[in-house]
Amino acid sequence: MTDSADYKQKRAFFDNLLTIYGRKPVLEALQDSRINVYKLHLAETNKSGGIIEQILLLAEQRNIEIQWHNRQALSRISRNGKQDQGVAADIKIDQHQSVDEFIQHHNEPYRLIALDNISNPQNLGMIIRSASAGFIDGIIIPRKGCASLSPLVIKSSAGTLFKASLIHCDTLSKALQQFKHHGVSICTLSSYASDSLFDYQPAQSTIFVLGNETDGVSSEINQLSDKQLAIPMNNGVESLNVAVTAALIAFAVV
């Protein structure tokens, strides 16, 4: 059974929503007119005045829909009841898309970074910032096995999360297989590889996979790799922080 066009349209809309939480992150989003805040969620237990009053005033000035919830319902929306402070907001980000949408709209050779179990929110934020600043056309972020897009990620990305081209998928292996089906080359980094990242200039579309901070690229993803590349090291250094590696990829492969 195939999904209807109406269902696909609704799914695409909600896939492009990013839910942020916490009083200060939501307030900062409302203060930035460039950020498209779709809906504001508030807990009924919030006391009036202070930052809550500022949030409500800004939402009303921008004609943003406000929904009130009991504490349990808000926790389900924020997915972090311990830290949401009774406030969450849905952000509409047109640059966020599915694998199908990205493939459909990109024919020319492109360069992507894919994240394989990146668990540290600060690393995730810095990767997004480096990729956005460099020559990378998008970042593949799986919903399973990767750090969530939390306020800490937003802070570490220095706000670039709201304008970065993010490609969402359920699992990385399935997404990479889909890209490979369209002729995209998959590259992983290894200290044992004979070819240097800085000498690699692929003609075809290429995805560079960044592995977990401790374990590196998983065996499942390694099996999908078409090419292994190394970053030359000096002074006996064996590896770099994953966010630093992302920055090198973003500016080395032009």
C-alpha positions in Angstrom: 0.0 0.0 0.0 1.5 3.4 -1.1 1.1 6.6 0.9 -1.4 9.1 -0.6 -0.2 12.5 -1.9 -2.0 14.2 1.0 -0.2 12.1 3.5 3.2 12.7 1.9 2.5 16.5 1.9 1.6 16.5 5.6 4.6 14.3 6.4 6.9 16.6 4.5 5.5 19.6 6.4 6.0 18.1 9.8 9.4 16.8 8.9 10.5 20.4 8.4 9.4 21.4 11.9 12.1 21.6 14.6 10.8 21.7 18.2 13.0 23.7 20.5 12.4 24.0 24.3 13.5 26.1 27.2 12.6 29.7 28.0 15.7 31.5 26.8 16.1 29.5 23.5 12.4 30.1 22.7 12.6 33.8 23.6 15.6 34.3 21.4 13.9 32.5 18.5 10.9 34.8 18.9 13.1 37.9 19.0 14.7 36.9 15.6 12.2 37.8 12.8 14.2 35.7 10.4 13.1 32.5 12.3 9.7 31.2 11.2 8.1 30.2 14.5 5.1 28.0 13.6 3.5 27.4 17.0 4.2 28.2 20.7 3.5 25.6 23.4 3.2 26.6 27.1 2.5 24.7 30.2 -0.6 25.7 32.2 1.5 25.7 35.3 3.7 28.6 34.1 3.5 31.6 36.4 2.7 34.9 34.7 5.2 37.7 34.4 8.9 37.8 33.7 10.2 35.9 30.7 6.9 34.1 30.2 5.2 37.5 29.7 7.9 38.5 27.2 7.4 35.2 25.3 3.6 35.7 25.2 3.9 39.3 24.0 6.3 38.5 21.2 4.1 35.6 20.0 1.1 37.8 20.0 2.9 40.5 18.1 4.0 38.0 15.4 0.5 36.3 15.3 1.9 33.0 16.3 -0.5 30.3 17.5 -0.3 29.7 21.2 -1.3 26.4 22.7 -1.6 25.6 26.5 -1.0 22.1 27.8 -0.8 20.2 31.1 2.7 19.4 32.2 2.7 15.8 30.9 1.4 16.8 27.4 4.1 19.5 27.1 6.8 17.0 28.1 5.7 14.8 25.3 6.0 17.7 22.8 9.4 18.8 24.1 10.7 15.3 24.7 12.6 16.7 27.6 10.3 17.4 30.5 13.2 17.9 32.9 14.7 20.8 31.0 11.9 22.4 28.9 10.9 24.9 31.7 7.3 24.7 30.6 8.0 26.2 27.2 8.5 24.8 23.7 8.1 26.1 20.1 7.9 24.6 16.7 10.2 26.2 14.1 9.5 25.9 10.4 12.8 25.4 8.5 12.5 25.0 4.8 16.2 23.9 4.5 15.4 20.7 6.4 14.2 17.9 4.1 14.0 14.2 3.6 16.3 12.1 1.5 13.7 11.8 -1.2 13.3 15.6 -1.4 17.0 16.2 -1.5 17.6 13.7 -4.3 14.6 15.0 -6.3 16.0 18.5 -6.3 19.7 18.0 -6.7 21.1 16.7 -10.0 24.5 18.3 -10.1 27.4 16.8 -8.1 27.1 17.6 -4.5 29.1 17.0 -1.3 27.3 15.8 1.9 28.4 14.9 5.4 26.6 12.0 7.1 26.6 11.4 10.9 27.0 7.9 12.2 26.0 7.9 15.9 27.4 11.3 16.8 26.3 11.5 20.5 27.8 14.7 21.8 25.4 17.7 21.3 28.3 20.2 21.3 30.1 18.2 18.6 26.9 18.1 16.6 26.4 21.9 16.8 30.0 22.5 15.8 29.7 20.1 12.8 26.6 21.9 11.6 28.4 25.3 11.9 31.5 24.1 10.0 29.5 22.4 7.3 27.4 25.5 6.8 30.5 27.8 6.6 32.3 25.5 4.2 31.7 23.8 0.9 29.1 21.2 2.0 25.6 21.0 0.4 23.9 19.2 3.3 24.2 17.1 6.5 22.5 13.8 6.8 21.2 13.4 10.4 19.5 10.1 11.3 16.7 10.2 13.9 18.0 7.0 15.5 21.4 6.9 17.0 22.3 10.6 16.8 22.1 13.4 19.4 18.8 15.3 19.2 18.6 18.9 18.0 18.5 20.4 21.5 19.2 24.0 22.8 22.8 22.9 23.4 23.1 22.0 19.7 21.6 25.3 18.7 24.0 27.2 21.0 27.1 25.2 19.7 26.1 25.9 16.1 26.0 29.6 16.8 22.5 29.8 15.3 23.5 28.2 12.0 21.1 25.3 12.8 18.2 27.4 11.7 19.7 28.0 8.2 21.7 24.8 7.6 20.7 22.3 5.0 19.8 19.2 7.1 18.6 15.9 5.5 16.6 13.8 7.9 16.3 10.0 7.8 15.2 7.2 10.1 18.5 5.2 9.9 21.8 6.1 8.2 22.3 2.8 6.5 19.0 2.9 4.7 19.7 6.5 3.6 23.2 5.7 2.3 21.8 2.8 0.3 19.3 5.1 -1.3 22.0 7.6 -2.2 24.2 4.8 -3.6 21.3 3.7 -5.8 21.6 7.1 -7.4 25.3 6.8 -8.1 26.6 8.6 -5.0 30.0 7.6 -3.6 30.3 6.9 0.1 33.6 7.9 1.8 34.8 7.1 5.3 38.0 8.2 7.1 40.6 5.9 8.4 44.1 6.4 9.7 45.1 3.3 7.7 43.9 4.6 4.3 46.5 5.2 1.6 44.8 8.2 0.0 44.7 11.6 1.6 41.6 13.7 2.1 43.4 16.7 0.8 44.2 15.0 -2.5 40.7 13.6 -3.1 38.7 15.6 -5.7 35.7 13.4 -6.7 33.8 14.2 -9.9 30.7 12.5 -8.7 28.4 13.3 -5.8 30.0 12.2 -2.6 29.0 11.6 1.0 31.6 11.8 3.8 30.7 9.8 6.9 31.7 10.9 10.3 31.7 8.2 13.0 31.0 8.1 16.7 33.3 10.0 19.0 34.6 6.8 20.7 34.0 3.9 18.3 34.3 5.7 14.9 32.3 4.5 11.9 30.2 1.5 12.6 30.9 -1.8 10.8 27.5 -1.6 9.1 28.3 1.7 7.5 31.9 0.7 6.7 30.5 -2.1 4.6 28.7 0.5 2.4 31.9 2.6 2.0 33.3 3.0 -1.5 36.4 4.9 -0.5 38.6 5.3 2.6 40.6 8.5 3.1 43.1 9.5 5.7 44.1 12.8 7.3 47.9 13.0 7.5 49.0 13.3 11.2 52.2 14.6 12.7 53.9 14.2 16.1 52.3 10.8 16.8 48.7 12.1 17.0 46.3 9.3 16.1 43.0 11.1 15.6 41.2 14.4 15.7 37.9 15.5 17.3 35.0 14.7 15.0 34.0 18.4 14.8 37.5 19.3 13.7 37.4 16.6 11.1 34.1 17.9 9.8 35.7 21.4 9.4 38.6 19.9 7.4 36.2 18.1 5.1 34.1 21.2 4.6 37.0 23.2 3.4 39.3 20.6 1.8 36.9 19.1 -0.7 36.0 21.9 -3.2 
